[in-house]
Structure formats: C-alpha cells, structure tokens
Amino acid sequence: MRASAVRNALRERNVRFLVASGAVTALGNGMAQVALAFAVLRIGGAADLGLTFLAREIPMAAPAMAVHAT
C-alpha cells in the first residue's frame, strides 16, 4: 500500500479511532502479559509461569488446530 493511500485513509475520523483503539488494545495486552508473569513468579516458580502461559494460549490455538485437523 502506498504512503499516500495510508495518509488519505487516516484523514477519516473513524479510521483514526480504529487504528488508535488497535494500538491501545495491543499495548494493554502486552502489559497484561508482563503483569501476569510478575504475579505468577511472585507466587510460584518458572514452571507455574509456563503452565499459566500455556493455559492462556489454549483458547487461541484450539480453533486453529480444529480447523487444521479437518
């Protein structure tokens, strides 16, 4: 996509809101993972942290694995 097309799209108010909301969501998700890691490490150990991240990824990976299995 050309830079001029991106600039033209960002002139629209709703597109700017959509881009900004995506950026805020990504930032929040990243901060939540860091906070979760510190909380789990404070309570348990590295193995607990691995299990926690595994449990967090299962809902995102399960649909992809189900589609791939068919």
mmCIF file as gemmi writes it, N, C-alpha and C atoms, coordinates in Angstrom:
data_model
loop_
_atom_site.group_PDB
_atom_site.id
_atom_site.type_symbol
_atom_site.label_atom_id
_atom_site.label_alt_id
_atom_site.label_comp_id
_atom_site.label_asym_id
_atom_site.label_entity_id
_atom_site.label_seq_id
_atom_site.pdbx_PDB_ins_code
_atom_site.Cartn_x
_atom_site.Cartn_y
_atom_site.Cartn_z
_atom_site.occupancy
_atom_site.B_iso_or_equiv
_atom_site.pdbx_formal_charge
_atom_site.auth_seq_id
_atom_site.auth_asym_id
_atom_site.pdbx_PDB_model_num
ATOM 1 N N . MET Axp A 1 ? 0.844 -1.17 0 1 0 ? 1 A 1
ATOM 2 C CA . MET Axp A 1 ? 0 0 0 1 0 ? 1 A 1
ATOM 3 C C . MET Axp A 1 ? 0.893 1.237 0 1 0 ? 1 A 1
ATOM 4 N N . ARG Axp A 2 ? 0.535 2.198 -0.795 1 0 ? 2 A 1
ATOM 5 C CA . ARG Axp A 2 ? 1.336 3.415 -0.891 1 0 ? 2 A 1
ATOM 6 C C . ARG Axp A 2 ? 1.094 4.327 0.31 1 0 ? 2 A 1
ATOM 7 N N . ALA Axp A 3 ? 2.092 5.131 0.618 1 0 ? 3 A 1
ATOM 8 C CA . ALA Axp A 3 ? 2.013 6.029 1.769 1 0 ? 3 A 1
ATOM 9 C C . ALA Axp A 3 ? 0.883 7.03 1.603 1 0 ? 3 A 1
ATOM 10 N N . SER Axp A 4 ? 0.647 7.491 0.384 1 0 ? 4 A 1
ATOM 11 C CA . SER Axp A 4 ? -0.429 8.468 0.172 1 0 ? 4 A 1
ATOM 12 C C . SER Axp A 4 ? -1.789 7.846 0.461 1 0 ? 4 A 1
ATOM 13 N N . ALA Axp A 5 ? -1.958 6.561 0.154 1 0 ? 5 A 1
ATOM 14 C CA . ALA Axp A 5 ? -3.226 5.89 0.449 1 0 ? 5 A 1
ATOM 15 C C . ALA Axp A 5 ? -3.435 5.78 1.956 1 0 ? 5 A 1
ATOM 16 N N . VAL Axp A 6 ? -2.359 5.511 2.678 1 0 ? 6 A 1
ATOM 17 C CA . VAL Axp A 6 ? -2.457 5.433 4.141 1 0 ? 6 A 1
ATOM 18 C C . VAL Axp A 6 ? -2.809 6.792 4.72 1 0 ? 6 A 1
ATOM 19 N N . ARG Axp A 7 ? -2.155 7.843 4.221 1 0 ? 7 A 1
ATOM 20 C CA . ARG Axp A 7 ? -2.465 9.198 4.705 1 0 ? 7 A 1
ATOM 21 C C . ARG Axp A 7 ? -3.907 9.565 4.408 1 0 ? 7 A 1
ATOM 22 N N . ASN Axp A 8 ? -4.387 9.219 3.229 1 0 ? 8 A 1
ATOM 23 C CA . ASN Axp A 8 ? -5.78 9.513 2.885 1 0 ? 8 A 1
ATOM 24 C C . ASN Axp A 8 ? -6.737 8.771 3.799 1 0 ? 8 A 1
ATOM 25 N N . ALA Axp A 9 ? -6.419 7.518 4.111 1 0 ? 9 A 1
ATOM 26 C CA . ALA Axp A 9 ? -7.291 6.747 4.999 1 0 ? 9 A 1
ATOM 27 C C . ALA Axp A 9 ? -7.29 7.339 6.404 1 0 ? 9 A 1
ATOM 28 N N . LEU Axp A 10 ? -6.127 7.799 6.865 1 0 ? 10 A 1
ATOM 29 C CA . LEU Axp A 10 ? -6.041 8.344 8.224 1 0 ? 10 A 1
ATOM 30 C C . LEU Axp A 10 ? -6.691 9.71 8.355 1 0 ? 10 A 1
ATOM 31 N N . ARG Axp A 11 ? -7.078 10.303 7.251 1 0 ? 11 A 1
ATOM 32 C CA . ARG Axp A 11 ? -7.817 11.566 7.335 1 0 ? 11 A 1
ATOM 33 C C . ARG Axp A 11 ? -9.24 11.351 7.831 1 0 ? 11 A 1
ATOM 34 N N . GLU Axp A 12 ? -9.715 10.132 7.699 1 0 ? 12 A 1
ATOM 35 C CA . GLU Axp A 12 ? -11.061 9.81 8.182 1 0 ? 12 A 1
ATOM 36 C C . GLU Axp A 12 ? -11.028 9.602 9.692 1 0 ? 12 A 1
ATOM 37 N N . ARG Axp A 13 ? -11.954 10.248 10.365 1 0 ? 13 A 1
ATOM 38 C CA . ARG Axp A 13 ? -12 10.214 11.834 1 0 ? 13 A 1
ATOM 39 C C . ARG Axp A 13 ? -12.187 8.791 12.36 1 0 ? 13 A 1
ATOM 40 N N . ASN Axp A 14 ? -13.1 8.041 11.76 1 0 ? 14 A 1
ATOM 41 C CA . ASN Axp A 14 ? -13.379 6.692 12.248 1 0 ? 14 A 1
ATOM 42 C C . ASN Axp A 14 ? -12.189 5.756 12.037 1 0 ? 14 A 1
ATOM 43 N N . VAL Axp A 15 ? -11.449 5.943 10.965 1 0 ? 15 A 1
ATOM 44 C CA . VAL Axp A 15 ? -10.26 5.12 10.729 1 0 ? 15 A 1
ATOM 45 C C . VAL Axp A 15 ? -9.201 5.438 11.774 1 0 ? 15 A 1
ATOM 46 N N . ARG Axp A 16 ? -9.035 6.715 12.096 1 0 ? 16 A 1
ATOM 47 C CA . ARG Axp A 16 ? -8.077 7.081 13.154 1 0 ? 16 A 1
ATOM 48 C C . ARG Axp A 16 ? -8.469 6.448 14.482 1 0 ? 16 A 1
ATOM 49 N N . PHE Axp A 17 ? -9.773 6.454 14.802 1 0 ? 17 A 1
ATOM 50 C CA . PHE Axp A 17 ? -10.226 5.811 16.032 1 0 ? 17 A 1
ATOM 51 C C . PHE Axp A 17 ? -9.947 4.31 16.002 1 0 ? 17 A 1
ATOM 52 N N . LEU Axp A 18 ? -10.16 3.685 14.853 1 0 ? 18 A 1
ATOM 53 C CA . LEU Axp A 18 ? -9.915 2.249 14.732 1 0 ? 18 A 1
ATOM 54 C C . LEU Axp A 18 ? -8.439 1.924 14.926 1 0 ? 18 A 1
ATOM 55 N N . VAL Axp A 19 ? -7.573 2.699 14.312 1 0 ? 19 A 1
ATOM 56 C CA . VAL Axp A 19 ? -6.129 2.472 14.449 1 0 ? 19 A 1
ATOM 57 C C . VAL Axp A 19 ? -5.685 2.726 15.889 1 0 ? 19 A 1
ATOM 58 N N . ALA Axp A 20 ? -6.177 3.801 16.481 1 0 ? 20 A 1
ATOM 59 C CA . ALA Axp A 20 ? -5.81 4.123 17.864 1 0 ? 20 A 1
ATOM 60 C C . ALA Axp A 20 ? -6.306 3.046 18.83 1 0 ? 20 A 1
ATOM 61 N N . SER Axp A 21 ? -7.523 2.55 18.618 1 0 ? 21 A 1
ATOM 62 C CA . SER Axp A 21 ? -8.044 1.52 19.52 1 0 ? 21 A 1
ATOM 63 C C . SER Axp A 21 ? -7.254 0.224 19.386 1 0 ? 21 A 1
ATOM 64 N N . GLY Axp A 22 ? -6.824 -0.104 18.177 1 0 ? 22 A 1
ATOM 65 C CA . GLY Axp A 22 ? -5.982 -1.288 17.998 1 0 ? 22 A 1
ATOM 66 C C . GLY Axp A 22 ? -4.649 -1.144 18.7 1 0 ? 22 A 1
ATOM 67 N N . ALA Axp A 23 ? -4.073 0.061 18.644 1 0 ? 23 A 1
ATOM 68 C CA . ALA Axp A 23 ? -2.794 0.295 19.317 1 0 ? 23 A 1
ATOM 69 C C . ALA Axp A 23 ? -2.949 0.202 20.833 1 0 ? 23 A 1
ATOM 70 N N . VAL Axp A 24 ? -4.018 0.771 21.362 1 0 ? 24 A 1
ATOM 71 C CA . VAL Axp A 24 ? -4.253 0.721 22.81 1 0 ? 24 A 1
ATOM 72 C C . VAL Axp A 24 ? -4.504 -0.718 23.257 1 0 ? 24 A 1
ATOM 73 N N . THR Axp A 25 ? -5.243 -1.474 22.458 1 0 ? 25 A 1
ATOM 74 C CA . THR Axp A 25 ? -5.51 -2.873 22.787 1 0 ? 25 A 1
ATOM 75 C C . THR Axp A 25 ? -4.219 -3.684 22.805 1 0 ? 25 A 1
ATOM 76 N N . ALA Axp A 26 ? -3.386 -3.496 21.804 1 0 ? 26 A 1
ATOM 77 C CA . ALA Axp A 26 ? -2.115 -4.224 21.75 1 0 ? 26 A 1
ATOM 78 C C . ALA Axp A 26 ? -1.228 -3.87 22.936 1 0 ? 26 A 1
ATOM 79 N N . LEU Axp A 27 ? -1.175 -2.591 23.281 1 0 ? 27 A 1
ATOM 80 C CA . LEU Axp A 27 ? -0.379 -2.159 24.425 1 0 ? 27 A 1
ATOM 81 C C . LEU Axp A 27 ? -0.917 -2.766 25.721 1 0 ? 27 A 1
ATOM 82 N N . GLY Axp A 28 ? -2.225 -2.757 25.879 1 0 ? 28 A 1
ATOM 83 C CA . GLY Axp A 28 ? -2.83 -3.336 27.079 1 0 ? 28 A 1
ATOM 84 C C . GLY Axp A 28 ? -2.591 -4.827 27.197 1 0 ? 28 A 1
ATOM 85 N N . ASN Axp A 29 ? -2.691 -5.541 26.081 1 0 ? 29 A 1
ATOM 86 C CA . ASN Axp A 29 ? -2.436 -6.986 26.112 1 0 ? 29 A 1
ATOM 87 C C . ASN Axp A 29 ? -0.987 -7.285 26.475 1 0 ? 29 A 1
ATOM 88 N N . GLY Axp A 30 ? -0.072 -6.496 25.95 1 0 ? 30 A 1
ATOM 89 C CA . GLY Axp A 30 ? 1.334 -6.685 26.288 1 0 ? 30 A 1
ATOM 90 C C . GLY Axp A 30 ? 1.603 -6.409 27.758 1 0 ? 30 A 1
ATOM 91 N N . MET Axp A 31 ? 0.995 -5.351 28.277 1 0 ? 31 A 1
ATOM 92 C CA . MET Axp A 31 ? 1.177 -5.026 29.698 1 0 ? 31 A 1
ATOM 93 C C . MET Axp A 31 ? 0.562 -6.09 30.583 1 0 ? 31 A 1
ATOM 94 N N . ALA Axp A 32 ? -0.562 -6.662 30.169 1 0 ? 32 A 1
ATOM 95 C CA . ALA Axp A 32 ? -1.217 -7.707 30.966 1 0 ? 32 A 1
ATOM 96 C C . ALA Axp A 32 ? -0.334 -8.946 31.048 1 0 ? 32 A 1
ATOM 97 N N . GLN Axp A 33 ? 0.345 -9.294 29.954 1 0 ? 33 A 1
ATOM 98 C CA . GLN Axp A 33 ? 1.227 -10.456 29.989 1 0 ? 33 A 1
ATOM 99 C C . GLN Axp A 33 ? 2.401 -10.24 30.933 1 0 ? 33 A 1
ATOM 100 N N . VAL Axp A 34 ? 2.951 -9.044 30.926 1 0 ? 34 A 1
ATOM 101 C CA . VAL Axp A 34 ? 4.078 -8.748 31.819 1 0 ? 34 A 1
ATOM 102 C C . VAL Axp A 34 ? 3.619 -8.767 33.274 1 0 ? 34 A 1
ATOM 103 N N . ALA Axp A 35 ? 2.465 -8.155 33.54 1 0 ? 35 A 1
ATOM 104 C CA . ALA Axp A 35 ? 1.942 -8.146 34.907 1 0 ? 35 A 1
ATOM 105 C C . ALA Axp A 35 ? 1.622 -9.558 35.383 1 0 ? 35 A 1
ATOM 106 N N . LEU Axp A 36 ? 1.054 -10.367 34.491 1 0 ? 36 A 1
ATOM 107 C CA . LEU Axp A 36 ? 0.744 -11.746 34.849 1 0 ? 36 A 1
ATOM 108 C C . LEU Axp A 36 ? 2.014 -12.527 35.156 1 0 ? 36 A 1
ATOM 109 N N . ALA Axp A 37 ? 3.042 -12.313 34.366 1 0 ? 37 A 1
ATOM 110 C CA . ALA Axp A 37 ? 4.315 -13.012 34.599 1 0 ? 37 A 1
ATOM 111 C C . ALA Axp A 37 ? 4.884 -12.657 35.967 1 0 ? 37 A 1
ATOM 112 N N . PHE Axp A 38 ? 4.908 -11.385 36.299 1 0 ? 38 A 1
ATOM 113 C CA . PHE Axp A 38 ? 5.439 -10.995 37.603 1 0 ? 38 A 1
ATOM 114 C C . PHE Axp A 38 ? 4.589 -11.525 38.746 1 0 ? 38 A 1
ATOM 115 N N . ALA Axp A 39 ? 3.269 -11.531 38.573 1 0 ? 39 A 1
ATOM 116 C CA . ALA Axp A 39 ? 2.391 -12.033 39.628 1 0 ? 39 A 1
ATOM 117 C C . ALA Axp A 39 ? 2.601 -13.525 39.853 1 0 ? 39 A 1
ATOM 118 N N . VAL Axp A 40 ? 2.706 -14.289 38.775 1 0 ? 40 A 1
ATOM 119 C CA . VAL Axp A 40 ? 2.903 -15.739 38.913 1 0 ? 40 A 1
ATOM 120 C C . VAL Axp A 40 ? 4.273 -16.034 39.503 1 0 ? 40 A 1
ATOM 121 N N . LEU Axp A 41 ? 5.293 -15.319 39.061 1 0 ? 41 A 1
ATOM 122 C CA . LEU Axp A 41 ? 6.627 -15.554 39.615 1 0 ? 41 A 1
ATOM 123 C C . LEU Axp A 41 ? 6.705 -15.183 41.089 1 0 ? 41 A 1
ATOM 124 N N . ARG Axp A 42 ? 5.918 -14.213 41.5 1 0 ? 42 A 1
ATOM 125 C CA . ARG Axp A 42 ? 5.913 -13.833 42.92 1 0 ? 42 A 1
ATOM 126 C C . ARG Axp A 42 ? 5.28 -14.932 43.777 1 0 ? 42 A 1
ATOM 127 N N . ILE Axp A 43 ? 4.266 -15.584 43.21 1 0 ? 43 A 1
ATOM 128 C CA . ILE Axp A 43 ? 3.553 -16.63 43.949 1 0 ? 43 A 1
ATOM 129 C C . ILE Axp A 43 ? 4.237 -17.984 43.813 1 0 ? 43 A 1
ATOM 130 N N . GLY Axp A 44 ? 4.643 -18.329 42.58 1 0 ? 44 A 1
ATOM 131 C CA . GLY Axp A 44 ? 5.205 -19.658 42.32 1 0 ? 44 A 1
ATOM 132 C C . GLY Axp A 44 ? 6.564 -19.564 41.666 1 0 ? 44 A 1
ATOM 133 N N . GLY Axp A 45 ? 6.806 -20.505 40.767 1 0 ? 45 A 1
ATOM 134 C CA . GLY Axp A 45 ? 8.106 -20.568 40.108 1 0 ? 45 A 1
ATOM 135 C C . GLY Axp A 45 ? 7.974 -20.509 38.598 1 0 ? 45 A 1
ATOM 136 N N . ALA Axp A 46 ? 9.07 -20.854 37.929 1 0 ? 46 A 1
ATOM 137 C CA . ALA Axp A 46 ? 9.111 -20.783 36.474 1 0 ? 46 A 1
ATOM 138 C C . ALA Axp A 46 ? 8.174 -21.805 35.839 1 0 ? 46 A 1
ATOM 139 N N . ALA Axp A 47 ? 8.04 -22.976 36.446 1 0 ? 47 A 1
ATOM 140 C CA . ALA Axp A 47 ? 7.134 -23.989 35.901 1 0 ? 47 A 1
ATOM 141 C C . ALA Axp A 47 ? 5.689 -23.497 35.949 1 0 ? 47 A 1
ATOM 142 N N . ASP Axp A 48 ? 5.334 -22.822 37.032 1 0 ? 48 A 1
ATOM 143 C CA . ASP Axp A 48 ? 3.983 -22.253 37.14 1 0 ? 48 A 1
ATOM 144 C C . ASP Axp A 48 ? 3.752 -21.195 36.071 1 0 ? 48 A 1
ATOM 145 N N . LEU Axp A 49 ? 4.773 -20.423 35.778 1 0 ? 49 A 1
ATOM 146 C CA . LEU Axp A 49 ? 4.667 -19.405 34.738 1 0 ? 49 A 1
ATOM 147 C C . LEU Axp A 49 ? 4.437 -20.052 33.381 1 0 ? 49 A 1
ATOM 148 N N . GLY Axp A 50 ? 5.149 -21.12 33.093 1 0 ? 50 A 1
ATOM 149 C CA . GLY Axp A 50 ? 4.953 -21.831 31.828 1 0 ? 50 A 1
ATOM 150 C C . GLY Axp A 50 ? 3.557 -22.387 31.697 1 0 ? 50 A 1
ATOM 151 N N . LEU Axp A 51 ? 3.041 -22.973 32.772 1 0 ? 51 A 1
ATOM 152 C CA . LEU Axp A 51 ? 1.681 -23.509 32.738 1 0 ? 51 A 1
ATOM 153 C C . LEU Axp A 51 ? 0.643 -22.398 32.569 1 0 ? 51 A 1
ATOM 154 N N . THR Axp A 52 ? 0.899 -21.266 33.188 1 0 ? 52 A 1
ATOM 155 C CA . THR Axp A 52 ? -0.021 -20.135 33.06 1 0 ? 52 A 1
ATOM 156 C C . THR Axp A 52 ? -0.074 -19.632 31.631 1 0 ? 52 A 1
ATOM 157 N N . PHE Axp A 53 ? 1.079 -19.49 31 1 0 ? 53 A 1
ATOM 158 C CA . PHE Axp A 53 ? 1.093 -19.027 29.612 1 0 ? 53 A 1
ATOM 159 C C . PHE Axp A 53 ? 0.495 -20.077 28.679 1 0 ? 53 A 1
ATOM 160 N N . LEU Axp A 54 ? 0.701 -21.338 28.971 1 0 ? 54 A 1
ATOM 161 C CA . LEU Axp A 54 ? 0.084 -22.39 28.178 1 0 ? 54 A 1
ATOM 162 C C . LEU Axp A 54 ? -1.438 -22.311 28.286 1 0 ? 54 A 1
ATOM 163 N N . ALA Axp A 55 ? -1.942 -22.132 29.495 1 0 ? 55 A 1
ATOM 164 C CA . ALA Axp A 55 ? -3.385 -22.026 29.694 1 0 ? 55 A 1
ATOM 165 C C . ALA Axp A 55 ? -3.951 -20.793 28.994 1 0 ? 55 A 1
ATOM 166 N N . ARG Axp A 56 ? -3.161 -19.747 28.897 1 0 ? 56 A 1
ATOM 167 C CA . ARG Axp A 56 ? -3.624 -18.527 28.234 1 0 ? 56 A 1
ATOM 168 C C . ARG Axp A 56 ? -3.683 -18.711 26.714 1 0 ? 56 A 1
ATOM 169 N N . GLU Axp A 57 ? -2.798 -19.537 26.162 1 0 ? 57 A 1
ATOM 170 C CA . GLU Axp A 57 ? -2.731 -19.714 24.707 1 0 ? 57 A 1
ATOM 171 C C . GLU Axp A 57 ? -3.704 -20.757 24.173 1 0 ? 57 A 1
ATOM 172 N N . ILE Axp A 58 ? -4.149 -21.67 24.994 1 0 ? 58 A 1
ATOM 173 C CA . ILE Axp A 58 ? -5.017 -22.751 24.522 1 0 ? 58 A 1
ATOM 174 C C . ILE Axp A 58 ? -6.281 -22.23 23.833 1 0 ? 58 A 1
ATOM 175 N N . PRO Axp A 59 ? -7.014 -21.267 24.401 1 0 ? 59 A 1
ATOM 176 C CA . PRO Axp A 59 ? -8.226 -20.795 23.704 1 0 ? 59 A 1
ATOM 177 C C . PRO Axp A 59 ? -7.935 -20.173 22.341 1 0 ? 59 A 1
ATOM 178 N N . MET Axp A 60 ? -6.749 -19.631 22.142 1 0 ? 60 A 1
ATOM 179 C CA . MET Axp A 60 ? -6.418 -19.036 20.851 1 0 ? 60 A 1
ATOM 180 C C . MET Axp A 60 ? -5.946 -20.094 19.858 1 0 ? 60 A 1
ATOM 181 N N . ALA Axp A 61 ? -5.29 -21.14 20.336 1 0 ? 61 A 1
ATOM 182 C CA . ALA Axp A 61 ? -4.744 -22.16 19.449 1 0 ? 61 A 1
ATOM 183 C C . ALA Axp A 61 ? -5.757 -23.247 19.113 1 0 ? 61 A 1
ATOM 184 N N . ALA Axp A 62 ? -6.723 -23.499 19.977 1 0 ? 62 A 1
ATOM 185 C CA . ALA Axp A 62 ? -7.674 -24.595 19.775 1 0 ? 62 A 1
ATOM 186 C C . ALA Axp A 62 ? -8.47 -24.451 18.473 1 0 ? 62 A 1
ATOM 187 N N . PRO Axp A 63 ? -9.021 -23.287 18.144 1 0 ? 63 A 1
ATOM 188 C CA . PRO Axp A 63 ? -9.753 -23.197 16.862 1 0 ? 63 A 1
ATOM 189 C C . PRO Axp A 63 ? -8.865 -23.455 15.658 1 0 ? 63 A 1
ATOM 190 N N . ALA Axp A 64 ? -7.631 -22.984 15.697 1 0 ? 64 A 1
ATOM 191 C CA . ALA Axp A 64 ? -6.721 -23.206 14.578 1 0 ? 64 A 1
ATOM 192 C C . ALA Axp A 64 ? -6.404 -24.686 14.44 1 0 ? 64 A 1
ATOM 193 N N . MET Axp A 65 ? -6.216 -25.368 15.55 1 0 ? 65 A 1
ATOM 194 C CA . MET Axp A 65 ? -5.916 -26.799 15.494 1 0 ? 65 A 1
ATOM 195 C C . MET Axp A 65 ? -7.137 -27.574 15.018 1 0 ? 65 A 1
ATOM 196 N N . ALA Axp A 66 ? -8.338 -27.143 15.406 1 0 ? 66 A 1
ATOM 197 C CA . ALA Axp A 66 ? -9.561 -27.828 14.974 1 0 ? 66 A 1
ATOM 198 C C . ALA Axp A 66 ? -9.767 -27.685 13.472 1 0 ? 66 A 1
ATOM 199 N N . VAL Axp A 67 ? -9.478 -26.508 12.938 1 0 ? 67 A 1
ATOM 200 C CA . VAL Axp A 67 ? -9.628 -26.285 11.506 1 0 ? 67 A 1
ATOM 201 C C . VAL Axp A 67 ? -8.585 -27.091 10.751 1 0 ? 67 A 1
ATOM 202 N N . HIS Axp A 68 ? -7.374 -27.153 11.272 1 0 ? 68 A 1
ATOM 203 C CA . HIS Axp A 68 ? -6.309 -27.886 10.599 1 0 ? 68 A 1
ATOM 204 C C . HIS Axp A 68 ? -6.562 -29.379 10.608 1 0 ? 68 A 1
ATOM 205 N N . ALA Axp A 69 ? -7.25 -29.885 11.622 1 0 ? 69 A 1
ATOM 206 C CA . ALA Axp A 69 ? -7.483 -31.322 11.748 1 0 ? 69 A 1
ATOM 207 C C . ALA Axp A 69 ? -8.525 -31.815 10.743 1 0 ? 69 A 1
ATOM 208 N N . THR Axp A 70 ? -9.371 -30.937 10.238 1 0 ? 70 A 1
ATOM 209 C CA . THR Axp A 70 ? -10.417 -31.378 9.3 1 0 ? 70 A 1
ATOM 210 C C . THR Axp A 70 ? -9.925 -31.459 7.89 1 0 ? 70 A 1
